Amino acid sequence: MQKESTHAPTTTNGPRRVKYVRRLDQIEQLTPEQRDRLGPVSARYVFRANDYYLGLIDWDDPDDPIRQLIIPREEELSEWGTLDASNEESVTVAHGVQHKYTDTVLLLCNEVCGAYCRYCFRKRLFMDDNDEVTNDVSEGLRYIAEHPEVTNVLLTGGDPLLMSTRRLVEIFEALRAIPHVKIIRLGSKMPAFDPYRVLNDPELQDAFRKYSTPTQRIYLMAHFDHPRELTDVAIEGIDACIRSGLICVNQCPMIKGINDDPYVLAEMYATLSYIGCPPYYLFQGRPTAGNEPYELPMVQAWQTFQRALTLGSGLARRARLCMSHETGKIEIMAIDDEHIYLRYHQAKDDDDLGRFMVCERDDEAYWFDQLKVVSRVPAHA
């Protein structure tokens, strides 16, 4: 069981606005020597946090999981991985628009997050020379309107909940004017980074109630990585979303040093199921540049995940362990002494959808490209 931080706010106690921190020298708990060593890391991969989230850290513990999640590490500078590990560029159909799976389109509508997870798989978006994201989603809206197969639209980036409520309402209204869009998804870590974003904004809650209807829901794809993020105020934030008509689920990667303990993962899954935000996906970490210190071999990840599932009830066991590979979401189904068994849960190529694959077991492999496939079985063989 992880120790609870004595600094973490636990209740709202009325409106509160968090204070953002953009420089390591603003964190008094770091020594000058630590700031100097970590400066080159934050220069390459942007740093941002806030006083609420930094308050969750036990600064007496150098291995504190929240610290590992948000504070830069020197190992991030290792020459390892690529910035676009899943080749999202190949499914970019317009500026800020990705269409990889038939029924789902991603709108990259914001290039800023409430804070930056050190293991982020889209850290390229936050670099100065990147322009993949656009605040003008009109081109994306036209694309969606012209593709009736699209029933789901995911607002992502960046974090859509960091945008103004006025801007969000404009996007909600435009999407609701497209009859075939049934689901709007909000991919957001703000419920963990800053629960007050929802709690302090009755207009946002009103917008959720207006645009999340009985037949066309808004889904909050929350991003809690560790049970210590589930403070009382964070749970209040999720409750406000639920009471405003949102369907809430959680997705996150398995991260070395943060949630790669089956008891920690099970505790988080149990709490998420209790509060009405059950687990949806657990992702195998992408081989993204800078992410080497957070990566786990898939065999170890699968074993940890399977053990965690045995420790909870059915509602805490609904997650799927998947790799968001260039070719699709590849679910890690099972592993035995000789083989790793995979299935395309989603696929870029419709012919791959549901395809079952048998690979030689490799305890060092962390990504599909490192495996040797010995058998491929079509879904409808």
VOBA-1610 file (N, C-alpha, C; in pm, whole numbers, padded with zeros to 5 digits, always signed):
BEGIN
Met+00085-00120+00000Met+00000+00000+00000Met+00088+00124+00000Gln+00060+00216-00089Gln+00141+00338-00099Gln+00104+00436+00012Lys+00206+00508+00059Lys+00183+00607+00164Lys+00109+00727+00108Glu+00011+00776+00180Glu-00067+00892+00136Glu+00012+01019+00163Ser+00019+01107+00065Ser+00090+01232+00082Ser+00018+01321+00182Thr+00095+01382+00271Thr+00034+01473+00368Thr+00007+01609+00307His+00056+01630+00185His+00039+01762+00122His-00084+01768+00033Ala-00141+01654+00001Ala-00246+01651-00100Ala-00376+01709-00049Pro-00437+01803-00123Pro-00570+01850-00087Pro-00671+01738-00103Thr-00763+01727-00008Thr-00856+01614-00011Thr-00999+01656-00036Thr-01035+01781-00015Thr-01170+01827-00042Thr-01163+01962-00112Thr-01274+02000-00171Thr-01273+02125-00247Thr-01266+02247-00157Asn-01341+02247-00046Asn-01345+02364+00043Asn-01369+02492-00036Gly-01458+02485-00133Gly-01491+02600-00213Gly-01402+02611-00335Pro-01429+02712-00420Pro-01354+02728-00545Pro-01205+02746-00519Arg-01125+02690-00609Arg-00981+02705-00600Arg-00924+02708-00741Arg-00824+02790-00761Arg-00755+02795-00890Arg-00612+02751-00868Val-00568+02652-00942Val-00432+02602-00924Val-00332+02701-00983Lys-00209+02694-00934Lys-00101+02778-00984Lys-00005+02690-01064Tyr+00019+02729-01188Tyr+00103+02648-01275Tyr+00251+02680-01256Val+00331+02576-01275Val+00476+02584-01260Val+00536+02538-01392Arg+00620+02619-01452Arg+00677+02587-01583Arg+00829+02575-01582Arg+00890+02603-01466Arg+01036+02594-01456Arg+01074+02513-01333Leu+01179+02434-01348Leu+01224+02351-01236Leu+01272+02436-01120Asp+01322+02557-01146Asp+01371+02640-01035Asp+01257+02696-00950Gln+01132+02670-00992Gln+01017+02709-00911Gln+00978+02600-00811Ile+01046+02486-00818Ile+01015+02375-00726Ile+01118+02376-00614Glu+01078+02426-00501Glu+01173+02446-00391Glu+01223+02315-00333Gln+01149+02205-00356Gln+01192+02076-00300Gln+01309+02016-00375Leu+01339+02066-00495Leu+01456+02020-00569Leu+01577+02103-00529Thr+01691+02036-00512Thr+01814+02108-00479Thr+01867+02179-00603Pro+01950+02281-00584Pro+02010+02347-00701Pro+02084+02250-00791Glu+02152+02152-00731Glu+02226+02053-00810Glu+02131+01969-00894Gln+02016+01931-00835Gln+01917+01854-00911Gln+01859+01936-01025Arg+01832+02062-01001Arg+01778+02148-01107Arg+01877+02162-01222Asp+02005+02174-01190Asp+02106+02185-01294Asp+02113+02059-01378Arg+02107+01943-01312Arg+02117+01817-01385Arg+01996+01791-01472Leu+01879+01835-01425Leu+01755+01807-01498Leu+01721+01915-01600Gly+01793+02026-01596Gly+01765+02134-01689Gly+01769+02091-01835Pro+01874+02017-01879Pro+01878+01975-02019Pro+01761+01884-02058Val+01707+01809-01962Val+01593+01721-01991Val+01470+01806-02021Ser+01443+01903-01933Ser+01324+01987-01953Ser+01340+02078-02073Ala+01466+02102-02116Ala+01488+02181-02236Ala+01449+02101-02360Arg+01468+01968-02358Arg+01432+01885-02472Arg+01285+01846-02467Tyr+01239+01802-02351Tyr+01101+01757-02334Tyr+01035+01845-02228Val+00940+01924-02271Val+00885+02032-02190Val+00835+01984-02054Phe+00853+02069-01954Phe+00805+02045-01817Phe+00692+02143-01784Arg+00590+02091-01719Arg+00481+02176-01671Arg+00408+02099-01562Ala+00368+02168-01456Ala+00294+02106-01346Ala+00213+02215-01277Asn+00150+02180-01165Asn+00078+02281-01087Asn+00089+02247-00939Asp+00055+02343-00855Asp+00075+02324-00712Asp-00012+02214-00655Tyr-00132+02195-00710Tyr-00217+02086-00661Tyr-00149+01951-00685Tyr-00102+01929-00808Tyr-00048+01798-00841Tyr+00088+01775-00775Leu+00172+01879-00769Leu+00299+01865-00699Leu+00278+01836-00551Gly+00164+01879-00498Gly+00132+01853-00358Gly+00102+01708-00327Leu+00085+01627-00431Leu+00062+01484-00409Leu+00191+01406-00386Ile+00305+01471-00410Ile+00434+01403-00402Ile+00482+01395-00257Asp+00534+01278-00220Asp+00608+01262-00095Asp+00755+01290-00129Trp+00800+01410-00100Trp+00934+01453-00141Trp+01043+01383-00062Asp+01007+01315+00048Asp+01106+01238+00124Asp+01137+01104+00058Asp+01058+01067-00042Asp+01075+00940-00110Asp+01125+00966-00252Pro+01253+00937-00281Pro+01304+00963-00417Pro+01237+00878-00523Asp+01173+00768-00482Asp+01104+00680-00577Asp+00953+00701-00577Asp+00909+00812-00519Asp+00766+00840-00514Asp+00706+00833-00655Pro+00597+00758-00674Pro+00543+00738-00810Pro+00492+00866-00875Ile+00435+00958-00798Ile+00388+01083-00858Ile+00508+01168-00901Arg+00612+01165-00821Arg+00735+01234-00861Arg+00790+01176-00990Gln+00792+01043-01001Gln+00843+00980-01123Gln+00757+01017-01244Leu+00631+01041-01221Leu+00538+01069-01330Leu+00555+01209-01386Ile+00595+01304-01303Ile+00589+01444-01343Ile+00724+01516-01346Ile+00822+01468-01267Ile+00951+01535-01258Ile+01048+01471-01359Pro+01118+01552-01439Pro+01210+01496-01538Pro+01315+01405-01476Arg+01364+01312-01561Arg+01471+01221-01522Arg+01581+01226-01628Glu+01705+01216-01583Glu+01818+01225-01676Glu+01814+01116-01783Glu+01758+00998-01747Glu+01755+00886-01841Glu+01670+00915-01964Glu+01586+01019-01958Glu+01504+01055-02074Glu+01589+01098-02194Leu+01714+01135-02169Leu+01801+01181-02276Leu+01870+01067-02349Ser+01847+00943-02307Ser+01904+00828-02378Ser+01854+00827-02522Glu+01944+00789-02614Glu+01905+00777-02754Glu+01826+00647-02771Trp+01696+00660-02772Trp+01609+00542-02769Trp+01473+00581-02823Gly+01417+00498-02910Gly+01282+00522-02959Gly+01273+00633-03061Thr+01151+00659-03104Thr+01122+00764-03203Thr+01008+00852-03151Leu+00999+00972-03203Leu+00898+01065-03152Leu+00756+01023-03192Asp+00740+00963-03309Asp+00608+00919-03354Asp+00608+00767-03365Ala+00607+00702-03249Ala+00631+00557-03244Ala+00521+00476-03312Ser+00401+00531-03323Ser+00290+00460-03388Ser+00258+00516-03526Asn+00347+00602-03577Asn+00333+00659-03711Asn+00194+00721-03730Glu+00159+00810-03638Glu+00030+00879-03649Glu+00025+00968-03773Glu+00141+01008-03821Glu+00146+01089-03943Glu+00077+01018-04060Ser+00088+00884-04063Ser+00034+00808-04176Ser-00118+00806-04179Val-00183+00839-04068Val-00330+00839-04065Val-00384+00981-04048Thr-00298+01080-04066Thr-00341+01219-04059Thr-00401+01258-04194Val-00531+01284-04194Val-00604+01308-04319Val-00626+01457-04347Ala-00604+01538-04245Ala-00615+01683-04258Ala-00542+01742-04138His-00525+01873-04138His-00452+01937-04028His-00524+01913-03896Gly-00457+01841-03804Gly-00516+01814-03674Gly-00621+01705-03674Val-00627+01624-03780Val-00731+01522-03793Val-00665+01387-03823Gln-00692+01288-03740Gln-00644+01152-03763Gln-00763+01058-03780His-00756+00972-03882His-00862+00874-03907His-00797+00739-03933Lys-00784+00661-03827Lys-00717+00531-03835Lys-00816+00416-03837Tyr-00919+00425-03752Tyr-01020+00320-03744Tyr-01150+00372-03803Thr-01222+00284-03872Thr-01336+00323-03956Thr-01431+00418-03887Asp-01471+00387-03763Asp-01579+00462-03699Asp-01532+00575-03608Thr-01400+00597-03598Thr-01348+00694-03501Thr-01251+00791-03567Val-01272+00920-03541Val-01182+01025-03586Val-01128+01099-03464Leu-00999+01132-03468Leu-00936+01211-03363Leu-00921+01355-03410Leu-00967+01448-03327Leu-00943+01591-03349Leu-00839+01638-03250Leu-00719+01670-03298Leu-00614+01724-03212Leu-00637+01874-03201Cys-00715+01911-03101Cys-00770+02046-03094Cys-00700+02136-02993Asn-00600+02083-02923Asn-00530+02166-02825Asn-00387+02114-02812Glu-00291+02204-02808Glu-00151+02164-02804Glu-00089+02180-02666Val-00172+02195-02564Val-00124+02214-02427Val-00193+02113-02337Cys-00121+02067-02234Cys-00181+01982-02130Cys-00175+02053-01996Gly-00255+02007-01901Gly-00252+02065-01768Gly-00116+02046-01702Ala-00053+01936-01732Ala+00085+01907-01693Ala+00134+01805-01794Tyr+00264+01772-01789Tyr+00317+01681-01889Tyr+00372+01555-01823Cys+00306+01443-01855Cys+00356+01314-01810Cys+00491+01291-01876Arg+00587+01244-01799Arg+00721+01226-01855Arg+00724+01118-01962Tyr+00630+01023-01956Tyr+00628+00911-02051Tyr+00536+00939-02170Cys+00494+01062-02191Cys+00396+01096-02294Cys+00437+01041-02430Phe+00341+00984-02503Phe+00371+00929-02635Phe+00354+01034-02744Arg+00302+01153-02710Arg+00287+01261-02809Arg+00369+01383-02771Lys+00480+01363-02705Lys+00561+01478-02663Lys+00609+01562-02782Arg+00608+01501-02901Arg+00647+01577-03021Arg+00555+01697-03043Leu+00428+01685-02997Leu+00332+01793-03019Leu+00369+01919-02942Phe+00448+01902-02836Phe+00477+02015-02748Phe+00613+02076-02777Met+00673+02036-02888Met+00800+02093-02929Met+00776+02213-03019Asp+00868+02306-03019Asp+00847+02435-03085Asp+00824+02423-03235Asp+00886+02322-03298Asp+00876+02314-03443Asp+00762+02225-03491Asn+00669+02190-03402Asn+00559+02101-03440Asn+00432+02180-03462Asp+00360+02149-03571Asp+00234+02218-03598Asp+00122+02120-03632Glu+00128+01998-03574Glu+00025+01898-03603Glu-00111+01936-03547Val-00111+02010-03437Val-00235+02047-03370Val-00287+02177-03429Thr-00419+02189-03433Thr-00478+02315-03478Thr-00595+02353-03388Asn-00602+02481-03354Asn-00717+02529-03278Asn-00840+02549-03366Asp-00817+02556-03497Asp-00927+02570-03593Asp-00968+02431-03640Val-01078+02381-03589Val-01121+02245-03620Val-01220+02241-03736Ser-01236+02352-03807Ser-01337+02356-03913Ser-01308+02254-04023Glu-01181+02236-04058Glu-01146+02138-04160Glu-01181+01998-04112Gly-01154+01970-03984Gly-01188+01841-03929Gly-01338+01817-03925Leu-01413+01920-03892Leu-01558+01907-03888Leu-01614+01879-04027Arg-01558+01943-04128Arg-01602+01915-04265Arg-01571+01770-04303Tyr-01454+01724-04265Tyr-01415+01587-04296Tyr-01512+01489-04230Ile-01543+01512-04105Ile-01633+01422-04031Ile-01772+01422-04094Ala-01821+01541-04129Ala-01954+01551-04189Ala-01962+01476-04321Glu-01849+01468-04391Glu-01846+01401-04522Glu-01824+01250-04511His-01808+01199-04389His-01780+01056-04370His-01882+00996-04274Pro-01994+00949-04328Pro-02103+00898-04243Pro-02068+00773-04163Glu-01956+00708-04196Glu-01915+00591-04117Glu-01861+00631-03980Val-01831+00759-03962Val-01772+00807-03836Val-01882+00828-03733Thr-01882+00746-03630Thr-01980+00758-03522Thr-01919+00812-03393Asn-01786+00805-03383Asn-01714+00849-03263Asn-01613+00956-03299Val-01607+01063-03221Val-01505+01165-03238Val-01435+01185-03104Leu-01303+01168-03105Leu-01222+01186-02985Leu-01153+01322-02990Leu-01183+01407-02892Leu-01113+01534-02877Leu-00989+01509-02793Thr-00874+01541-02850Thr-00749+01509-02783Thr-00646+01613-02821Gly-00522+01584-02800Gly-00416+01677-02834Gly-00287+01635-02767Gly-00242+01713-02670Gly-00301+01809-02581Gly-00426+01762-02510Asp-00472+01847-02421Asp-00587+01814-02338Asp-00703+01908-02369Pro-00816+01853-02418Pro-00928+01940-02455Pro-00989+02015-02337Leu-00979+01959-02217Leu-01039+02026-02102Leu-00958+02146-02055Leu-00842+02167-02117Leu-00767+02289-02086Leu-00814+02405-02173Met-00895+02376-02275Met-00953+02483-02356Met-01061+02555-02278Ser-01099+02671-02325Ser-01207+02745-02260Ser-01339+02671-02278Thr-01428+02693-02185Thr-01561+02632-02196Thr-01633+02682-02320Arg-01616+02809-02352Arg-01678+02863-02473Arg-01633+02786-02597Arg-01504+02758-02606Arg-01452+02686-02723Arg-01503+02542-02725Leu-01508+02479-02611Leu-01560+02342-02604Leu-01706+02338-02648Val-01783+02434-02602Val-01925+02438-02639Val-01940+02453-02790Glu-01857+02536-02852Glu-01863+02551-02997Glu-01838+02418-03068Ile-01742+02342-03018Ile-01711+02213-03080Ile-01823+02113-03054Phe-01873+02109-02930Phe-01985+02019-02899Phe-02104+02047-02991Glu-02138+02176-03005Glu-02253+02214-03085Glu-02233+02175-03231Ala-02112+02197-03282Ala-02085+02163-03422Ala-02092+02011-03445Leu-02041+01933-03351Leu-02047+01788-03366Leu-02189+01735-03352Arg-02267+01795-03265Arg-02406+01750-03247Arg-02492+01787-03368Ala-02443+01877-03453Ala-02515+01910-03578Ala-02488+01808-03687Ile-02398+01713-03661Ile-02367+01607-03757Ile-02438+01481-03710Pro-02545+01440-03775Pro-02632+01333-03722Pro-02562+01201-03696His-02462+01165-03778His-02403+01033-03760His-02300+01027-03648Val-02263+01140-03587Val-02172+01139-03473Val-02253+01112-03346Lys-02241+00993-03296Lys-02319+00952-03179Lys-02244+00972-03048Ile-02111+00958-03052Ile-02031+00965-02930Ile-01923+01072-02947Ile-01912+01159-02848Ile-01799+01251-02836Ile-01715+01202-02719Arg-01587+01185-02744Arg-01497+01143-02636Arg-01404+01259-02600Leu-01379+01274-02472Leu-01284+01373-02422Leu-01167+01297-02362Gly-01053+01296-02430Gly-00934+01233-02374Gly-00863+01332-02285Ser-00868+01309-02152Ser-00821+01413-02061Ser-00759+01356-01934Lys-00649+01419-01893Lys-00590+01390-01761Lys-00619+01502-01662Met-00699+01600-01702Met-00733+01708-01609Met-00803+01658-01483Pro-00887+01553-01488Pro-00945+01504-01362Pro-00839+01463-01259Ala-00718+01426-01306Ala-00609+01394-01215Ala-00521+01516-01188Phe-00489+01591-01293Phe-00399+01705-01279Phe-00465+01824-01210Asp-00593+01846-01238Asp-00663+01964-01183Asp-00813+01938-01178Pro-00862+01868-01076Pro-01005+01840-01066Pro-01091+01965-01059Tyr-01031+02078-01017Tyr-01106+02201-01004Tyr-01152+02255-01139Arg-01090+02208-01246Arg-01131+02253-01380Arg-01279+02226-01403Val-01326+02111-01356Val-01468+02078-01368Val-01547+02133-01250Leu-01493+02116-01130Leu-01568+02153-01010Leu-01598+02302-01003Asn-01508+02386-01054Asn-01525+02531-01045Asn-01602+02591-01161Asp-01650+02507-01253Asp-01707+02561-01377Asp-01848+02508-01401Pro-01949+02573-01343Pro-02086+02527-01365Pro-02129+02536-01510Glu-02071+02629-01588Glu-02105+02637-01730Glu-02059+02513-01805Leu-01943+02462-01768Leu-01895+02338-01830Leu-01986+02221-01794Gln-02026+02214-01669Gln-02117+02107-01627Gln-02251+02119-01701Asp-02299+02242-01720Asp-02423+02262-01797Asp-02406+02215-01941Ala-02289+02241-01998Ala-02263+02197-02136Ala-02263+02045-02145Phe-02204+01979-02046Phe-02208+01833-02045Phe-02352+01784-02044Arg-02435+01846-01959Arg-02575+01802-01949Arg-02651+01826-02079Lys-02616+01933-02149Lys-02687+01967-02272Lys-02648+01876-02387Tyr-02518+01847-02399Tyr-02471+01776-02519Tyr-02446+01627-02497Ser-02454+01580-02374Ser-02449+01436-02348Ser-02593+01390-02326Thr-02653+01338-02432Thr-02795+01306-02429Thr-02816+01155-02418Pro-02939+01111-02391Pro-02964+00967-02376Pro-02924+00883-02497Thr-02923+00942-02617Thr-02888+00865-02736Thr-02756+00907-02800Gln-02694+01012-02748Gln-02566+01061-02801Gln-02480+01110-02684Arg-02405+01019-02627Arg-02333+01048-02504Arg-02197+01113-02528Ile-02153+01188-02428Ile-02013+01229-02417Ile-01945+01134-02320Tyr-01833+01080-02362Tyr-01752+00993-02277Tyr-01628+01068-02231Leu-01601+01062-02102Leu-01475+01112-02049Leu-01377+00995-02043Met-01271+01002-02124Met-01165+00902-02121Met-01060+00954-02024Ala-01083+00928-01895Ala-00995+00981-01791Ala-00861+00908-01794His-00764+00967-01725His-00628+00915-01732His-00566+00922-01592Phe-00607+00830-01508Phe-00543+00811-01378Phe-00440+00701-01392Asp-00319+00725-01343Asp-00210+00630-01355Asp-00177+00559-01224His-00218+00618-01113His-00178+00566-00982His-00289+00597-00881Pro-00311+00508-00784Pro-00421+00533-00688Pro-00405+00660-00607Arg-00282+00710-00590Arg-00265+00833-00513Arg-00322+00954-00585Glu-00345+00943-00717Glu-00409+01053-00789Glu-00557+01062-00756Leu-00614+00954-00703Leu-00758+00949-00675Leu-00786+01007-00537Thr-00754+01135-00521Thr-00783+01206-00397Thr-00934+01229-00383Asp-00973+01275-00267Asp-01116+01305-00246Asp-01166+01408-00347Val-01083+01510-00374Val-01128+01615-00466Val-01132+01562-00609Ala-01040+01472-00645Ala-01047+01411-00778Ala-01173+01327-00793Ile-01209+01256-00688Ile-01332+01175-00691Ile-01454+01266-00701Glu-01450+01382-00632Glu-01559+01480-00647Glu-01570+01527-00791Gly-01455+01546-00855Gly-01456+01589-00995Gly-01519+01485-01086Ile-01485+01359-01066Ile-01548+01252-01146Ile-01697+01247-01117Asp-01735+01262-00992Asp-01877+01260-00957Asp-01952+01373-01026Ala-01889+01492-01033Ala-01953+01605-01103Ala-01973+01574-01250Cys-01877+01505-01311Cys-01892+01467-01452Cys-02006+01367-01469Ile-02011+01268-01382Ile-02117+01167-01391Ile-02254+01230-01371Arg-02265+01317-01271Arg-02393+01382-01242Arg-02434+01479-01354Ser-02336+01517-01437Ser-02365+01605-01550Ser-02389+01527-01678Gly-02398+01395-01668Gly-02438+01314-01782Gly-02326+01245-01858Leu-02200+01261-01814Leu-02090+01196-01882Leu-02079+01049-01841Ile-02036+00966-01937Ile-01996+00830-01907Ile-01845+00833-01887Cys-01798+00781-01776Cys-01656+00792-01743Cys-01588+00656-01745Val-01474+00648-01811Val-01390+00529-01809Val-01245+00577-01794Asn-01156+00485-01765Asn-01016+00522-01744Asn-00926+00441-01836Gln-00825+00507-01890Gln-00724+00437-01967Gln-00588+00497-01935Cys-00487+00411-01931Cys-00353+00455-01900Cys-00254+00349-01944Pro-00127+00384-01956Pro-00027+00281-01984Pro+00023+00218-01855Met+00086+00102-01868Met+00161+00048-01756Met+00300+00111-01760Ile+00341+00168-01647Ile+00460+00251-01643Ile+00554+00201-01534Lys+00677+00175-01572Lys+00776+00128-01477Lys+00795+00229-01365Gly+00788+00181-01242Gly+00808+00267-01126Gly+00685+00342-01081Ile+00575+00328-01154Ile+00454+00403-01120Ile+00337+00309-01091Asn+00304+00220-01183Asn+00190+00130-01160Asn+00220-00013-01203Asp+00349-00051-01203Asp+00387-00185-01246Asp+00390-00286-01133Asp+00321-00255-01025Asp+00301-00346-00912Asp+00157-00393-00917Pro+00130-00525-00917Pro-00009-00571-00932Pro-00101-00523-00821Tyr-00049-00502-00701Tyr-00134-00456-00591Tyr-00167-00308-00606Val-00072-00230-00657Val-00100-00089-00684Val-00203-00077-00796Leu-00183-00154-00904Leu-00277-00150-01016Leu-00416-00196-00972Ala-00421-00302-00892Ala-00550-00353-00844Ala-00620-00252-00754Glu-00544-00183-00670Glu-00603-00080-00584Glu-00665+00031-00668Met-00593+00074-00771Met-00646+00179-00858Met-00770+00131-00931Tyr-00765+00009-00985Tyr-00879-00045-01058Tyr-01001-00058-00967Ala-00980-00103-00844Ala-01092-00117-00752Ala-01156+00018-00723Thr-01073+00117-00691Thr-01126+00251-00661Thr-01199+00309-00782Leu-01142+00293-00900Leu-01208+00342-01021Leu-01344+00277-01041Ser-01353+00148-01012Ser-01483+00082-01026Ser-01582+00131-00922Tyr-01535+00163-00802Tyr-01624+00211-00697Tyr-01684+00347-00733Ile-01604+00433-00798Ile-01648+00571-00822Ile-01716+00588-00957Gly-01733+00479-01032Gly-01805+00487-01159Gly-01720+00528-01276Cys-01588+00499-01270Cys-01496+00530-01380Cys-01410+00406-01406Pro-01472+00297-01449Pro-01402+00169-01455Pro-01292+00167-01560Pro-01196+00076-01544Pro-01085+00068-01640Pro-01132+00022-01777Tyr-01070+00080-01880Tyr-01107+00054-02020Tyr-00990-00008-02095Tyr-00882+00065-02112Tyr-00759+00011-02169Tyr-00644+00025-02070Leu-00555-00074-02070Leu-00422-00060-02014Leu-00327-00076-02132Phe-00245+00025-02158Phe-00162+00024-02276Phe-00020-00022-02245Gln+00034-00101-02334Gln+00177-00126-02334Gln+00246+00002-02380Gly+00345+00049-02304Gly+00411+00175-02337Gly+00469+00176-02476Arg+00444+00283-02550Arg+00499+00294-02686Arg+00649+00324-02679Pro+00725+00276-02777Pro+00869+00306-02780Pro+00896+00448-02831Thr+00855+00544-02751Thr+00866+00685-02786Thr+00998+00741-02734Ala+01059+00828-02809Ala+01185+00890-02768Ala+01171+00949-02628Gly+01269+00921-02544Gly+01268+00972-02407Gly+01202+00881-02306Asn+01137+00775-02353Asn+01055+00694-02264Asn+01122+00567-02212Glu+01249+00548-02241Glu+01315+00424-02199Glu+01303+00396-02050Pro+01318+00495-01960Pro+01311+00461-01817Pro+01173+00419-01769Tyr+01071+00432-01854Tyr+00935+00400-01811Tyr+00882+00273-01876Glu+00964+00209-01962Glu+00917+00095-02040Glu+00933-00036-01965Leu+00839-00129-01993Leu+00844-00264-01938Leu+00833-00365-02052Pro+00904-00478-02044Pro+00881-00585-02141Pro+00736-00632-02134Met+00679-00671-02248Met+00537-00705-02250Met+00505-00829-02167Val+00598-00924-02157Val+00572-01041-02073Val+00553-00999-01927Gln+00642-00914-01879Gln+00629-00865-01742Gln+00500-00784-01725Ala+00468-00700-01823Ala+00345-00621-01815Ala+00223-00711-01811Trp+00220-00814-01895Trp+00106-00906-01898Trp+00093-00980-01767Gln+00204-01027-01710Gln+00198-01099-01582Gln+00147-01009-01470Thr+00194-00886-01468Thr+00148-00791-01366Thr-00001-00763-01382Phe-00042-00739-01506Phe-00182-00711-01536Phe-00272-00828-01495Gln-00233-00949-01531Gln-00315-01065-01499Gln-00327-01086-01348Arg-00218-01064-01276Arg-00224-01077-01130Arg-00316-00970-01071Ala-00308-00848-01122Ala-00394-00741-01072Ala-00542-00774-01093Leu-00574-00836-01207Leu-00714-00868-01235Leu-00772-00969-01138Thr-00687-01054-01083Thr-00737-01154-00988Thr-00772-01093-00852Leu-00734-00969-00831Leu-00749-00907-00699Leu-00872-00818-00690Gly-00954-00813-00795Gly-01070-00725-00793Gly-01195-00793-00842Ser-01305-00720-00835Ser-01434-00772-00881Ser-01443-00758-01033Gly-01552-00808-01089Gly-01568-00807-01233Gly-01562-00668-01294Leu-01619-00569-01229Leu-01620-00433-01283Leu-01481-00371-01281Ala-01389-00427-01201Ala-01252-00380-01198Ala-01163-00462-01292Arg-01222-00554-01367Arg-01144-00644-01452Arg-01171-00624-01602Arg-01231-00515-01640Arg-01276-00502-01778Arg-01172-00444-01873Ala-01057-00404-01819Ala-00954-00346-01906Ala-00898-00452-02001Arg-00848-00404-02115Arg-00774-00487-02210Arg-00633-00433-02218Leu-00535-00523-02217Leu-00395-00484-02232Leu-00363-00482-02380Cys-00335-00363-02433Cys-00317-00347-02577Cys-00192-00264-02610Met-00140-00287-02729Met-00037-00201-02788Met-00103-00116-02896Ser-00085+00015-02888Ser-00135+00103-02995Ser-00029+00110-03105His-00024+00004-03182His+00077-00011-03286His+00036+00064-03412Glu+00130+00088-03499Glu+00101+00154-03627Glu-00011+00083-03702Thr-00020-00049-03690Thr-00119-00126-03766Thr-00251-00144-03693Gly-00257-00106-03566Gly-00383-00119-03493Gly-00361-00143-03345Lys-00472-00156-03273Lys-00465-00191-03130Lys-00452-00342-03120Ile-00336-00387-03077Ile-00306-00529-03068Ile-00318-00572-02924Glu-00418-00655-02896Glu-00442-00700-02760Glu-00350-00818-02726Ile-00287-00811-02610Ile-00207-00921-02559Ile-00303-01014-02485Met-00334-01126-02549Met-00439-01216-02499Met-00389-01314-02394Ala-00272-01374-02418Ala-00220-01477-02329Ala-00073-01501-02358Ile-00004-01557-02262Ile+00137-01593-02276Ile+00159-01726-02206Asp+00227-01819-02274Asp+00266-01943-02209Asp+00417-01958-02217Asp+00470-02076-02190Asp+00615-02094-02185Asp+00684-02071-02319Glu+00609-02086-02428Glu+00670-02080-02560Glu+00619-01966-02648His+00497-01919-02622His+00433-01828-02717His+00367-01709-02649Ile+00350-01604-02728Ile+00269-01487-02693Ile+00153-01483-02792Tyr+00031-01472-02741Tyr-00090-01478-02825Tyr-00152-01339-02834Leu-00168-01291-02955Leu-00214-01155-02980Leu-00338-01155-03069Arg-00415-01045-03061Arg-00532-01029-03148Arg-00550-00882-03178Tyr-00586-00854-03304Tyr-00617-00715-03340Tyr-00755-00678-03286His-00755-00600-03178His-00880-00550-03121His-00937-00439-03209Gln-00850-00360-03268Gln-00883-00261-03370Gln-00773-00271-03476Ala-00802-00230-03599Ala-00702-00243-03704Ala-00714-00130-03804Lys-00599-00083-03849Lys-00593+00016-03956Lys-00647-00042-04086Asp-00613-00167-04114Asp-00661-00240-04230Asp-00777-00329-04187Asp-00892-00310-04247Asp-01010-00387-04206Asp-00988-00538-04214Asp-00899-00583-04302Asp-00873-00727-04314Asp-00802-00782-04191Asp-00738-00695-04113Asp-00668-00740-03991Asp-00761-00745-03869Leu-00875-00679-03876Leu-00962-00668-03759Leu-01000-00806-03707Gly-00967-00832-03581Gly-00996-00961-03519Gly-00892-01067-03548Arg-00793-01038-03631Arg-00691-01137-03666Arg-00616-01183-03541Phe-00595-01315-03531Phe-00526-01376-03418Phe-00385-01411-03461Met-00287-01385-03375Met-00148-01410-03407Met-00078-01485-03294Val+00006-01578-03331Val+00089-01650-03236Val+00234-01610-03262Cys+00303-01566-03156Cys+00441-01522-03168Cys+00530-01602-03074Glu+00657-01614-03110Glu+00752-01676-03019Glu+00766-01589-02895Arg+00769-01653-02778Arg+00784-01578-02654Arg+00923-01514-02650Asp+00926-01387-02614Asp+01050-01311-02599Asp+01034-01224-02475Asp+01101-01261-02368Asp+01085-01191-02241Asp+01149-01052-02240Glu+01226-01019-02342Glu+01288-00886-02349Glu+01210-00792-02439Ala+01121-00844-02522Ala+01049-00760-02618Ala+00949-00670-02548Tyr+00944-00547-02589Tyr+00848-00452-02532Tyr+00749-00403-02638Trp+00767-00444-02766Trp+00682-00392-02873Trp+00664-00500-02979Phe+00553-00490-03053Phe+00518-00592-03151Phe+00629-00614-03255Asp+00697-00506-03295Asp+00798-00517-03399Asp+00915-00606-03359Gln+00931-00631-03231Gln+01041-00715-03184Gln+01005-00864-03180Leu+00880-00896-03205Leu+00836-01035-03196Leu+00845-01105-03331Lys+00866-01236-03324Lys+00862-01320-03444Lys+00726-01389-03449Val+00647-01354-03552Val+00514-01411-03568Val+00528-01547-03636Val+00469-01650-03575Val+00478-01785-03632Val+00347-01831-03693Ser+00238-01759-03661Ser+00107-01798-03716Ser+00014-01677-03716Arg-00059-01660-03825Arg-00161-01555-03837Arg-00291-01620-03879Val-00397-01598-03803Val-00526-01659-03832Val-00629-01548-03854Pro-00689-01537-03971Pro-00792-01435-03994Pro-00909-01450-03896Ala-00980-01342-03873Ala-01091-01344-03777Ala-01200-01441-03818His-01219-01459-03947His-01330-01542-03995His-01279-01668-04067Ala-01170-01721-04017Ala-01112-01841-04079Ala-01206-01960-04061
//
